[in-house]
Amino acid sequence: MFKSVRTFSSASRLSTRSKPLAFSNLADIKLRAPIAPTHKNFDVSPDHPLWAFFEGGNTSKAALRDGNDITQLEVRPWSMAELRRKSFVDLHQIWYQVLKERNIIGTELRLAESLEYSRAHHHKDFDEKLALVQKRIKVVLLERQTAYERAQLLDDVKQEYLEQFKQRYIEVDQANEVDMEEKLDRLQFAVFGIQPDLNDIDLEHDINVSFIKGVEYNAELKWGKHLQETGQNLAPLKSIVEQLPFLLKDTTEAVEEVIELRDSEVDVKMDKIDVIPFLKSAIGNFRGDGIEEEVAEDI
């Protein structure tokens, strides 16, 4: 048994030894000419993303345009005034279009450098115009960001003023009440867009989120002043249903209506989506121009 294994091992070693190659008819062997490397030997997908780095995409005939072709484009950078009028979406599209053009020019400049092309200065001038557009887009966006931040600060200042006015309104003495009411009317119109005369309110255009905030603010002032004068311990106003009477009526009548609502245990909660339709209907009915609509809804 062991002898046969040794024999097999010896035979395997002999079989693995290199053997000389045998050639016959060497004179009949013909060598082909070498194949020069060229892009024509490769199939490239027409949708390949690198085509975007060449002018004309997959239909490009040359990787480097002549300098005269660049000068004939007759382009100019976007001005600051033009860019300021564009939306964020438009600026985004312009930025990436310019970036695409700069990628094409950058590819051509790199190739021109390797070929020592003497007319590449036209490409550089064009690239400088594109870079200027990108710089101006950044400036426009910075201006908008700065304006937004300043608006936030103004909103904080406005809120601080409203708190100070609320305190003065609640603590005003009887001799200055009329003057303070006139100031409140002017403030309501200037800050929240609420007309002093209810008949001047446009139910379709004036009633919005700012109008709702004005109704809330007006009610808080008059409710707080009433509690300050009477010393009553009443809960804060719960919803727009309890706040609106302070805009439509004088404070005494509005307080009585709120107390009646609470005594009747009517649910005054309202979804946000229903607030604007409620205000339009309630103010219209109070003025007398929404009665027909209310009757139609009841029918």
Secondary structure as GFF3:
##gff-version 3
##sequence-region A 1 299
A	DSSP	alpha_helix	2	15	.	.	.	ID=ss1
A	DSSP	three_ten_helix	26	28	.	.	.	ID=ss2
A	DSSP	three_ten_helix	39	41	.	.	.	ID=ss3
A	DSSP	three_ten_helix	49	53	.	.	.	ID=ss4
A	DSSP	three_ten_helix	57	59	.	.	.	ID=ss5
A	DSSP	alpha_helix	67	71	.	.	.	ID=ss6
A	DSSP	alpha_helix	80	84	.	.	.	ID=ss7
A	DSSP	alpha_helix	88	115	.	.	.	ID=ss8
A	DSSP	alpha_helix	121	171	.	.	.	ID=ss9
A	DSSP	three_ten_helix	174	176	.	.	.	ID=ss10
A	DSSP	alpha_helix	177	187	.	.	.	ID=ss11
A	DSSP	pi_helix	188	192	.	.	.	ID=ss12
A	DSSP	three_ten_helix	198	200	.	.	.	ID=ss13
A	DSSP	alpha_helix	209	230	.	.	.	ID=ss14
A	DSSP	alpha_helix	240	243	.	.	.	ID=ss15
A	DSSP	alpha_helix	245	248	.	.	.	ID=ss16
A	DSSP	alpha_helix	251	263	.	.	.	ID=ss17
A	DSSP	alpha_helix	272	287	.	.	.	ID=ss18
A	DSSP	alpha_helix	291	298	.	.	.	ID=ss19
###
